[in-house]
Amino acid sequence: MVETTSILIKDTTLVSDSIQKTSILIQDNKIEEISNKLTDNDASKVINASDKLCMPGLINTHSHVAMTLLRGVGDDQELQTWLNEYIWPKEAKLNDELVYAGSLLAMAEMIKTGTTTFNDMYFFMEQTAKAAEESGMRAFLGYGMIDLFDDEKRKSELNECKKLIKNCHNTANNRIKVAVSPHAPYTCSEELLIESKQMARKNDLIYHIHVSETKTEVDDLKKQRNQTPFEYLNDIDVLDDKTIAAHGVWTTDDEMKILNQKGVSVSHNPSSNMKLASGIAPITKYLENDINVSLGTDGVSSNNNLDMFSEMKTMALLQKVNTLNPKVLKTKTTIDITTKNGAKALNIDAGEISVGKLADIILVDTKLPHMTPLRSPESNVVYSALGSDVNTVIIDGKIVMEDRKLTNLNEKEIIEDVSQLAKQL
Ligand SMILES: [Zn+2]
């Protein structure tokens, strides 16, 4: 008898440099077999994908998903003004209900644009966990710790983090993991950075932090400690292969050596860096220095969406114009950064369509004017595709969207809820 949890993706075209049809069998939450000999009898559910491209789900390694509530707030400001005058006053009004609704909205948007995993840092994270559990998404969730160099605040922030680990880590069939997430070196005391790293090491968790986002941040730290951000973090021993540094815009050549030695992953957020005029992260240099680079959207107020297809194209174009070299960030590298490298950063066995990997898979429509002709699937995915071309999404072996319809979420209701609730902010 055929198991009820098996899915056959039939006659699909894998995103690679050649066009060749094959089929993929998913058993439970893993890719069981890839072969053109598979038949309808091999699975209980068959998806005919003959006019679709098949690729690993996109991995967003830096987000603040509930910020969907703040879409359109504080456009055209630089980071410090944006935070102090626009974002933080509104965030002070957040509560469980708002974060839950904003998280659901983000997940509807992410699934509909092909993201299967995200690494989030924010507040009221148990609400985001609840939304992730319901939506079927794979999530790394971190409570964004900020002590502003206050002793009491440090202790309470660490307690919040501890509580989140206890309540949410390894829940939802292990789809949900907690990442220890001190906000940044300029908002966290040295003690908080160190003690939170100890907590991450003790529980074998990802350590997620904003680093070297703006020139001001770097200049201030140099004045205070005569060190650059990564020199400082290395000095207090919080860098290792479980560390994800978001942004890394102003990283120096000497810091590159540190990142390489320690195996740190950098999460690149090109749209946010461009919108807040923070600068252009040296992605080609990171790659030359063999540093793992992954991709993120950052929060919606600095993007202003969560579409990783758009982010992927922006990343490639930005590096080309920045280096005046069209040969950098070739299509395969660009796709790897958005899939495989994200999985490496988060230490999950996903990000590739190969046997034994987690079944986090997306199918992209090809019978569309802007996807025709299909000379190179890689080229069309990076330069032509839109997030809305994603037709079907499978996460952890479960279909969470089929033919553009979300299976676990009520899209209409979610949109209506957030439209109403956002008025409170
Ligand atoms: Zn951020």
Boltz pocket constraint, residues with backbone or C-beta under 6 A from the ligand:
constraints:
  - pocket:
      binder: B
      contacts: [[A, 62], [A, 63], [A, 64], [A, 210], [A, 246], [A, 298], [A, 299]]
      max_distance: 6.0
